[in-house]
């Protein structure tokens, strides 16, 4: 998967982008919860998971190439669980366990995991770093947790960029040929990478302090007002969560 993590943020072009940032985050979390709650072992549950995932991705409308990359990643991550099916011995009353019983666990992991990944990526694609800040500050999220998450998002691009630069420099210098050279590179890489990352972190901290980031209220940097369309979308996604809960309840009955 070649999609840069930093390029995922704010790349969507769907109607969801027009909502206020808190609404986008809240709707994504509710849709994600609905997919986890809906059972993967009933027809209604599978339909709910497939429907809410498809509609959310469609209305977020991230780049198709990026979504196909993440679909392939989901298949690579969750399909290997089906290799465990021959070794699963489900505890079934009467001892009449079948292949269908053994498939329940890996199928649930595959369906819930894939849907959760696609919903998370679609939600992230509707948010820029500024939108994420606005959304986290307007939602009931602890301020310290919000600040830490924002710094992780901001610094990830720097870390990836610096790592690629070092890897390219090492490759140009002939360290990609294998053997003893590669082994030496693996041991020396942290000694090159870590100090450069620390220098970047110190520069960012100094710049933030110089601009008064530590003294000013983060909420004073502006935010988008919620409108009636936000209420409609939140009501719809809450309705999908209610349907998922009903599907879970009927499946257990």
C-alpha positions in Angstrom: 0.0 0.0 0.0 1.7 3.1 -1.2 -0.7 5.8 0.0 1.0 8.3 2.2 -0.6 8.5 5.7 -0.4 12.3 5.6 -2.1 12.5 2.2 -5.2 10.6 3.5 -6.3 13.6 5.6 -8.8 15.9 3.9 -8.8 14.2 0.5 -12.5 13.3 0.4 -14.9 15.2 -1.9 -18.3 13.9 -0.7 -21.3 15.6 0.9 -20.0 14.7 4.4 -17.2 17.2 4.0 -19.8 20.0 4.2 -20.7 19.1 7.8 -19.1 20.7 10.8 -16.0 18.8 12.0 -17.6 17.6 15.3 -20.5 16.1 13.3 -18.1 14.3 10.9 -16.2 12.8 13.8 -19.3 11.9 15.8 -21.0 10.4 12.8 -18.0 8.3 11.9 -17.7 7.0 15.5 -21.4 6.1 15.6 -21.3 4.3 12.2 -18.2 2.5 13.4 -20.0 1.4 16.6 -23.0 0.3 14.6 -20.8 -2.0 12.5 -19.3 -3.5 15.6 -22.7 -4.0 17.3 -24.4 -5.6 14.3 -23.9 -9.4 14.3 -21.9 -11.0 11.5 -23.8 -14.3 11.8 -27.3 -13.2 10.7 -28.6 -12.0 7.4 -29.9 -8.8 8.9 -26.6 -8.1 10.7 -24.6 -8.7 7.5 -26.9 -6.4 5.6 -26.6 -3.7 8.2 -22.8 -3.8 8.2 -22.6 -3.8 4.4 -25.2 -1.1 4.0 -23.9 1.4 6.5 -20.3 0.9 5.3 -21.2 1.3 1.7 -23.3 4.4 2.2 -20.8 6.0 4.5 -17.9 5.5 2.1 -20.1 6.7 -0.8 -21.1 9.9 0.9 -17.6 10.6 2.2 -16.2 9.8 -1.3 -12.5 9.4 -0.7 -10.3 8.7 -3.8 -11.2 5.4 -5.3 -7.5 4.3 -5.7 -6.9 4.9 -2.0 -9.9 2.9 -1.0 -8.9 0.0 -3.2 -5.5 0.0 -1.6 -7.1 -0.2 1.9 -9.5 -3.0 0.7 -6.4 -5.0 -0.4 -4.8 -4.2 3.0 -7.9 -5.4 4.8 -8.0 -8.7 2.8 -4.3 -9.2 3.5 -4.8 -8.6 7.2 -8.0 -10.5 7.9 -8.2 -13.4 5.3 -5.4 -15.3 7.0 -7.7 -15.9 10.0 -9.6 -18.4 7.8 -6.5 -20.6 7.8 -7.3 -21.3 11.5 -10.7 -22.9 10.7 -9.4 -26.5 10.6 -8.0 -26.0 14.1 -11.2 -24.5 15.6 -13.2 -26.9 17.7 -16.4 -25.0 18.7 -18.3 -26.0 21.8 -21.7 -26.9 20.3 -24.5 -28.5 22.4 -24.8 -32.1 21.4 -21.3 -32.2 19.9 -22.6 -31.7 16.3 -20.0 -29.1 15.3 -19.7 -28.4 11.6 -17.5 -26.2 9.4 -20.2 -23.5 9.6 -19.6 -23.3 13.4 -15.9 -23.1 12.9 -16.2 -20.3 10.4 -18.2 -18.0 12.8 -15.1 -16.5 14.6 -12.9 -15.8 11.5 -15.9 -14.5 9.5 -16.8 -12.1 12.3 -13.2 -10.8 12.5 -13.0 -10.4 8.8 -16.4 -8.6 8.4 -16.1 -6.3 11.4 -12.4 -5.6 10.9 -12.8 -4.8 7.2 -15.9 -2.6 7.7 -14.2 -0.8 10.6 -11.1 -0.1 8.6 -13.0 1.3 5.6 -15.2 3.5 7.9 -12.2 4.8 9.8 -10.3 5.7 6.6 -13.4 7.3 5.0 -13.9 9.4 8.1 -10.3 10.5 8.2 -10.4 11.4 4.6 -13.1 14.0 5.3 -10.9 15.8 8.0 -8.0 18.1 7.6 -5.7 18.6 10.5 -7.5 21.8 11.3 -10.9 20.1 11.1 -9.6 17.4 13.5 -8.6 20.1 16.0 -12.0 21.8 15.8 -13.8 18.6 16.1 -11.9 17.2 19.1 -12.2 20.5 20.9 -15.9 20.7 20.4 -16.6 17.1 21.4 -16.5 15.8 25.0 -12.9 14.6 24.7 -10.3 15.3 27.4 -8.2 18.2 26.4 -4.9 16.4 27.1 -5.9 13.5 24.9 -7.0 15.8 22.1 -3.7 17.7 22.2 -1.7 14.4 22.1 -3.7 13.0 19.2 -3.3 16.3 17.3 0.5 16.1 17.8 0.6 12.5 16.6 -1.2 13.4 13.4 1.0 16.4 12.8 4.3 14.6 13.5 3.5 11.4 11.6 4.1 13.1 8.2 7.5 14.4 9.4 8.5 11.0 10.7 7.5 9.3 7.4 9.3 11.9 5.4 12.5 11.7 7.4 12.4 7.9 7.3 12.1 7.9 3.5 14.9 10.4 3.2 17.3 8.3 5.3 16.2 5.1 3.5 16.8 6.7 0.1 20.3 7.9 1.2 21.2 4.5 2.5 20.0 2.8 -0.7 22.0 5.3 -2.9 25.1 4.4 -0.8 24.8 0.7 -1.7 23.2 -0.6 1.5 20.4 -2.4 -0.3 22.5 -5.2 -1.7 21.9 -7.7 1.2 24.3 -9.8 3.2 26.6 -8.2 5.9 26.0 -4.7 4.6 22.3 -4.9 5.2 22.9 -6.3 8.7 25.2 -3.4 9.6 22.6 -1.0 8.2 19.9 -2.4 10.5 22.0 -1.9 13.5 23.2 1.6 12.5 19.8 2.9 11.3 18.4 3.8 14.8 21.6 5.8 15.6 21.0 7.9 12.5 17.2 8.1 12.5 16.5 8.8 16.2 18.8 11.9 16.6 17.3 13.5 13.5 13.7 12.8 14.8 14.6 14.4 18.2 16.0 17.5 16.4 12.8 17.8 14.4 10.7 17.4 17.5 12.7 20.1 19.4 12.3 22.5 16.4 8.6 22.0 16.3 8.3 22.5 20.1 10.3 25.7 19.9 8.1 27.0 17.0 4.9 26.2 18.9 6.2 27.9 22.0 7.3 31.0 20.0 3.8 31.3 18.4 2.1 31.0 21.9 0.6 27.6 21.2 1.1 26.6 24.9 -0.5 29.8 26.3 -3.5 30.3 24.0 -6.8 28.5 24.3 -7.0 26.1 21.3 -10.6 26.9 20.9 -9.8 30.5 20.1 -8.4 29.6 16.7 -11.9 29.4 15.3 -14.5 26.8 14.5 -17.3 25.9 12.2 -20.9 26.4 13.3 -23.2 23.3 13.2 -26.3 23.6 10.9 -29.6 21.8 10.5 -28.0 19.4 8.0 -25.6 18.2 10.8 -28.6 17.3 13.0 -30.2 15.3 10.1 -27.1 13.3 9.5 -26.5 12.6 13.2 -30.2 11.5 13.5 -29.7 9.1 10.5 -26.5 7.6 11.8 -28.1 7.2 15.3 -31.0 5.4 13.5 -28.5 3.0 11.9 -27.0 2.3 15.4 -30.5 1.6 16.6 -31.1 -0.9 13.7 -27.7 -2.5 14.6 -28.8 -2.9 18.2 -32.1 -4.4 17.1 -30.3 -6.8 14.8 -28.1 -7.9 17.7 -31.1 -8.3 20.0 -33.1 -10.3 17.5 -30.1 -12.5 16.7 -29.7 -13.3 20.3 -33.4 -14.0 20.9 
